[in-house]
Amino acid sequence: MRSVLFILLFPVLVCGQSIERALLKPNSLHFRNSIYVFGFEQNKNDLNFKLYKVSTDLSKLDSVSNTLGKEKAEDLLEITADTLHGYLNFYFQKANSKNLATLARYNDSLKLIAKVENFESNKINSLTTFENETYTYKNSTYTIRTSEDSLGRQFYLTKYIFISDQKPFEYKQTWQYPLEKRNINTTHVFYADSEVVFIYVTILSGDRKGQWILKLNSKNGTLVKGIKLNTNGDDRNYILNTFYYDLKEKELLIAGNVYTKQQLDIGSKTFAFTGLNKENTFFFIKIDGNNEVVSRDQKTIPVAVIAPVAKSAGKPGSPPFYHVKIKELKRTSKTEYTAYCNVYKSTPGSLVFLYEGGFSFDVSIEEMGIELTADKIYNSIVPFPGLVNTDPKDINGKIELKDILEFDKFLYKQPIADVEKQFGKDDLKNPKWIICKSDMKTGINSFYNVTIGQKGIESKLVLQGSKYNNPAVYKIKNDKLILFNYNQETLVFSLFVANW
């Protein structure tokens, strides 16, 4: 039996504005510059679904409700939700009948678009449920599928169109593009709109060996251009991290990590991340609207580890490796960008990567080359003291690969349970974070405001509660947060505006 845990809100940052409402099994999400809170209302033997829409300053509150019939809240599983294809989609399942589901679909103005009862739960999303590589743009979904035969594995990029907003997600195929056979290791759709689709591809052998960006026409699935990231004669790995696409100029900036063949050889399934405890190398490649590479730049970032040395009676182990990957790339002017990075640590021979910290730097792309200007602490890889759990059973902040063939995914995907909830900068342009520490034994999630003070890294607890009650912290502006919590004793959820 799950124990009841009481949420505590620590008001060190709360600035006054708040909303409280009674609700059962509540949860929340941030969508199109509003906060949505949803849950159940019990009215004798009748159960209602309740949905609130709240402005980001908590000054405006709207709500709708919808009957679910003669049910009890305790007989239903927790509500699951997504915002696929621009709708607010809520799914209800009975604890004793998990093979059936009910869908309530709303637009962002709380208008009920559709309600579908008692459909097979495996049709909640017929594409994204069974495909690891999907990308959605408006009413289109792209999937990467594979098939095996005597010649090897074949990859297919397929475009589907969402059929009807009155049904669970069902699709019809628009086109399919078969990629090169046998030699491909990974494929990843990272951008699509009404005109183009961009795919990142790693080819293991043959004349085209290396990493590629493929540009396709999104209307008919024809190949527009293939751009090789590593030039001829360069056997290093150019692994995608992130990108920025200029819709007006049709320019694409690709950024990622460079690994030498000695550090990473996917073809032979070997890896030895030698040197990554000293430096990481980034590449920046700009592709113009005519599909030509207009600039190629590389920068090496030094890694200086400043952390307590663990005392050991035996022989000290090998030093860990530090993998710096760009989590977010934003453009601030025509030639300047801000890159925010995460740092992950691994040990020799291991494919387990643990979150270690984060920093940002400014990127300037000029005619003479690229310049990086980093945070004051960019080269000090310091674990957040006492906040990052190193328990091997803890999935928070951890990415674990089954095979080195999946290494590309480590660099372009985020962990399922990310301990770094928010990142920003204070008035002095020093970094600040919201870090979530999860206690596996108690199920308590603790959110800390972490800053750089006179004594180094400082942290203050801002929100704490059972993970089963879905506490959350949303970044509204660089200096504003909204905190969501739930009191299991009073059955009341709360939203607070907080200064940050």
N, C-alpha and C positions, 0 to 999 in steps of 0.2 A: 504493500500500500504506500502510495506516494505521501510523504509528509507535507503538511501545509507550512509554507514559509512566508513570513511577513516581509513585505518590501519596505525598505527604509530609504527615504530621500534625504540626502544631506544638502541643506540649503545654502552652501557656501557661494553658489553662483546664481541662485534664483533671484530674478529681478521683479517679481510681483505678479505678473499676469499668469493666470492659471485657469484650468477648466477641470471640473470633476463631475462624473456621471456614473450611475450604477449600471453595471454590465456583467454578464457571465462569460467566462473564457474569452476575454478580449485580446485583440492584437492590433497592430497598427502598421501603416506603410506611408511612405513619402512619395507622392506622385503628382507631377505637373504643378509644382509649387503650392501644394496643399498637403495637409496631414489627414489621413483617413483612419478612423478607429472603428473596428467592427467586432461584433460579438452577439450573444444571445440575451433575450429578455424573456423571463418566464412569467406567464400570466395564467395562474392556476394550472390547468392541464394543457394549455396552448403555449407553443413556443414561437417566438418571433425572432427573425434576424434583424439586427439593428446596425445601421451604418451612419457614421458621423463624418462630415467634411468640415475641417477646421482651417482657417487661414493661418499663415505662418507667423502672424503676430498674435494669434488667438483672439482676435477682435470679432471674428465672424464665425458662427456655428450653424450649420444646416444638418438635417438628419432625415432619414427615411427608414421605414420598417417594412418587413414582409413576413407573412405568416408561413410557418413550416409545419403547421398542423398540430395534432395532439401528440406532442413529444415532450420529453424531459431533456434538459441540457446535459445531464450526466450520461444520457444514453447515446450522445453523439460525440464523435471525435472532434478534436480541435479543428476549427475552420481553416482551410488552406486557401490561399489567394495568389493571384498573379495579375499582371497588367499587360498580358500578351495582346498584341494587335491594337493597343491603345484603349482597351476596355478594363474595367475593374471586374475581375472574374472571381467569384467565391464558390467554393465547393464544400458540400456537406455530406458526411457519411456516418451511418449508424455503426456503433461499435460492434454489433452482432451481425452486420450485413455489409462488410467492407467491399464487396464486389459491386455494390450499387452506389450511385452518387446523385446528388441534386446540384444543379448549377443555377446561380443567380448572377446575371450579368448587368452591370450598370455602366453608363458613361461618366465622365468626370464631373458632370453636373447633377449626379445622383438620379438620373432618369433610368428606370428599369428597362433594359433593352430586351432581355429574354429571361425566362425561367424554364428550365428543363428538369423534369423530375425522373428519378429512378432509371438512369441510363447506366450502362456498364462502365465501371470506374476506370477500366483500361482505355476508355475513349476520352478521358479528361483532356488529354492531348495526344492524338494518335501519332504525331511526329516526334515531339520533343521528349516524350516518355521513353522512347526506345533508341534515340539517336544521341550520341555524345556530342557531335559537332553540328550545331544548328545556328542559324543567324536569322533574325526576323526584322523586316523593314515594312512598316505599315501592314498591308494585308498579304505580304509575301513572306514565305519561310524558305530558307535554303538549308539543305542537308547534305552531308557527305556520307555516302554509303559505299560499301565494298562488296565484292564478290570474289570467290576463289575458284580457280580451275587449274589444269595441269601446267599452265604457263605462269601461274602466280596469282597475285592479288591485283584486282582492278578497282580503281577509285572512280566514283561517279558523283558529280555535283548536280543536284536536282533542285529545280525551283517549283514550289507549290504555291497556289493561291487559296486563301481562306474562302470557303464556299459561302457560308451564311452566318450572320450574327445571331440567328435564331436557333442555332444548334450548338452542341459541344464542338470543339475544334475539329472540323473535317476539311480536307483539302482535295484539290484536283491538281494533277501534274501539268505544268506549263511547258517545261523543256528539261532536257538532261544533257549534260556535257561530260563525255568520258575522258578522264585524264590518261596520261601515258601509262602503259601497262608495266607491271613487274618491278620497276625501279623506284617507285615512290614509297617513302616512309611515312610522312605525315602531310596532311592538308588541313587548312584552316581558313574559313571565310571570316575576314575581319572587318569588312565594310561592304554595304550595298545601299543603293538608292534607286530612284526611278530610271537611272541611265546606266550605271556601272555596277559591277561586282568585282571586288578585289579578293584574291586568294593567295595565301602564303603556302608554298610547297617546298618540301625537301626531297631531292632525288638522290638516291644512294650511289648509283653507278651509271656507266655509260657516258656518252658524249655530253649529256646535259647535267652531269653530276654537280650538285650544289644546291643553293637556296634561291628560290624564284618568287617573284610577284607576278601573278597572272591577272590581267585585266580583261573582263568579259562584258559584253553587251547584256544588260539585265533584261532587255525585252525579248531577245531571241536566243541567248546563250552562246553566241559566237565569240570566239577568241579575238580580242582587239590587239593585245600585245603581251609578250612574255618578257619580263625584265629580270636578268640575273643579278643577284645581290653581290656575290663574290665573282670578281673578274677572272678571266682565263689565267691559269697558272697559280691562282691563290687557292690553296686547299683548306683554308680555315673555314670555320662554321660561322655564318652570319645569321643569328637566330633572332627572329622578330620578338620585340617587347611590346611596342606600341606604335602609334602613327598619328598624324594630323592630316586631314583632307580639307583643302580649300575648295568649297563648292563653287565659288565665283571664278577662280582662276583655273580650277581643275588640277591643282597641284597636290601631290602626295609626298609627305615627308615620312620616311620609314626610319625608326630607331630601334636599336637592339644591341645584343652582346656579340662580341667576337671571341670564339674559343679556338685555340690552335688544334691541329690534328693530334698533337701529343696530349692535350687536355681532354679532347673529346673526339672519338672516332666511331660514329654511328654504324658505319659499314662493317667494322669488325667487332662491334658491340663492346668496346673498351673505353674506359675513362680514367683519368688521373688528373685531378684539377690542380696540378702543380702551379704554384705562383699566384693562385687566387687569394692567398692570405697576404699578398703584398699589393696587388693592383687588379683592376678590372678594365677591360677595353670596350668602349662603345663605338658603334657606327651610326652615322646619320647620312641617309641617301635621299636626295630630293629628285622627284620625277615630275616633269612639267605636263601641261595639257596635251602636248603632242607625243606623249609617252616616251620621252627621251630623258635619260639621266643627266641632270644639269649640274649636280655636285655630289661628290663622295668625300666624306670627312670621317676621321677617327680621332678619338680622344681616350687617353688612358687616365683613369682615376686611381690615385694611390689609396691604399687601405692601411690605416694606422690603428692597431687594436689597443685600446686603453681600457683594460678590464682587470678585475682582481685575479691574481694567479692562484689557482686552486692548489692547496697543499696535498701532496701525495707521498706516501712512504716508499712507493715503488718507483720504477723508472718512468719519467714523464712521457705521456703519449704524444703522438704527432699533432702538430698544430691544426686547427680546423681551417676550412676554406670558407671564404665569404663571397657570395654571389650577389652582386648588386644589379637589380633590374628596375627599369622605369615603369612605374605603376600608372602614371598619368602625365600626359604631354598637352600643355595648353599654349596657344599662341597669344602673345601680348601686343605684338605689332607685326608689320609685314616681314621683318627679318628676325624677330626675337620670340623666344618661347620660354616657358617655365616647365621644368621636368621634375616631378616628384618621384623619388626612388625608395624601394624597399630593399632591405638587406636580409639575406637568409644565410644560415650557417649549415655546413655539412662536414662530416668527418671522412677520412680516407676510406674508400671502399663502400660508402653508404650512399643510398639514394633517398635518404630522409633529409628534408630541408626544413630548418626551424627559423621562424621569424626572429630577427634580431634587433631591428630598428628601422629608422627612416630618415631621409634628408632630402633637400631639394637643391637645384641649381638652375641658374639662368643660362639659356642657350642663345648665342648670337651667331647667325649665319651670314657672313659677309663674303665679298668677292675674294678676299685673301685667305678665307678658310673659316673654321668654326672656333668660337671661344666659349668656354664654360666658366661661369662665376658661381662658386658654391657657397652654401651656408658656412658659418664659422665652424660648425662641428662636423662638416661633411666627411672628414677622414678619421673621425673617432667612432669606431664601431663599438658602441657600449650597450650591453643589454639593459633594458629598463629595470632598475633594481627591484627585485621581488615581484615584478608584474608579469613576466613571461614565464609560464610553467614549462619546465623541461621534462616533465613526466612523459616517458615514451608512449603511455597509453592515452595521453591527452592529444586530441586532434586539433585543438585550437592553435592557430598560427603555424600549422604543420602541413607540408606538402610531401607526400610519399609516393614515389614512382614504383611501379611493378617491374619496370625494365628500362634500361638506358635508351631504348628506342623511343620512349615517351618524353625524352628530355626537353624537346621543343615546348611541350605543354607546360612544364614547370615555369618557363620564362614568359609565356603569354597568358597564363591563367592565374587566378588568385585562389587561396585556400578556401575550402568549404566553410570553415569557421575562422574568420579573420579577426585577430585580436586588435588590430588597428582599425578602430571604427571611424575616426575622423582625423584630418590633418589640416593645419592652418599656420598662420604666422601672426605674431603679436605686433604691437605698435613699433617695436624696435626691429622688426623683421626677423626675430628669432623664431624657430619652429615651435609648434605646440601640437599636442596630440590628445585624443581621447582613446585610451587603451582599456580594453575589457579583459579582466582576469576571471577565469572560470574555475571554480572549485569543484573537482570531480566528485568528491565525497558528499558534499552538502547540496550540490546543484545550484549554488549561489553565483550569480554574475555580479562582478564589481567593476564599475566604470570610474576611471581615474582621469582627471585633467593633469596632463604631464607637461611641464614647462622647463625652460632653461633659466635658472635663477643664479644668484651670486654664489651659491654653494654647489652649482652643477645642476643635475637633473633633479627636479622637485615634482612631487605628485600630491594631489588632493582627491579624496573620494567624493564623487558627485552623485552617484546613483548606485543602489545595490538592491538586488532582489532575486528571487528564484528564477532560473532560466525557463521554468514551466509557465511563468507569468509574462514572458516576453518583454522584459524591460528594454528600452531602446533610447538612443541618443541621436538626434538628427541635426545636421549642420544646415542652418538656414542662411546665414551670412557668415563672413569670416569672424565676426565677433558675437554671433548669436547662435544659440542651440535651443532645441525643444527636447525636453525629457519626457518620456512616456513610462509610467509605472502603474502597478495594480496592487491594491491592498486586498489580500485574500480573506481577511477577517471582515471587512466592511463591504466587500464585493463592489468596490468603487475604483474606476481608473482615473488617473490624473495626467494632465498635460501641463508642463511648466515651461515658460520662456526663461532662458538663462543667459546671462552675459558670459562671454568667453574671451 
